[in-house]
Amino acid sequence: MSRPCGTYTLREREAYLEGSYENNVWRFYHEQTRDTVLAYALILKGVQDGKVAGDIYPLDYAAHVEQVKRLTCPIEKVEAVFEDGERLTLPYHNYKALISVLAQEHGRAKSIRYEPESSRELSVILERERFKRSYHAVPGDMKEYMDGLKRSTFRGKLKEAQAAAASNRKPSSHKKEPER
């Protein structure tokens, strides 16, 4: 998601998990601000010639947030991996307090993975969303798309207005009027 004052890259899986950081961020800008948000689903496929390659799908942010709200899955547990390599599964309702206590023995948590009450339900939601995107996808021209975005910005509209004003100006006449 790209906003006027920042960009986030959020994992789709976590965006569908109720209460996760990703779910909260995804919903926040729709529910709490009037920011214009450009939202995309990215499918990364690798690196080619030193550039990240993959597919990009534009999303209707407002509609997608409403979809996420309807389909969000509750979190049941959290898997935490600590600095010493210890991997523990903790109940979601008090994992933050437990991680603080466990950090004294195992070091800080290096990673946290939320696990839903129903892995199958989350899997079906994600498969359906990906199928819908790929089914409705239409190949496009990235340069043309980016140029369209640039034209739609305030700066782009100003440039167009300046160019139009410049082309409408009549060239000044260099003829001198006869002296009297």
Buried (B, 14 or more C-beta within 10 A) or exposed (E): BBBEEEEBEBEBBBBBBBEBBBBEBBBEBBEEEEBEBEBEBEEEEEEEEEEEEEBEBEBEBEEBBEBBBEBBBEBBBBBBBBEEEEEBEBEBEEBEEBBEEBBEEBEEBEEBEBBBBEEEBBEEBBEEBBEEBEEEEEEEEEEEEEEEEEEEEEEBEEEEEEEEEEEEEEEEEEEEEEEE
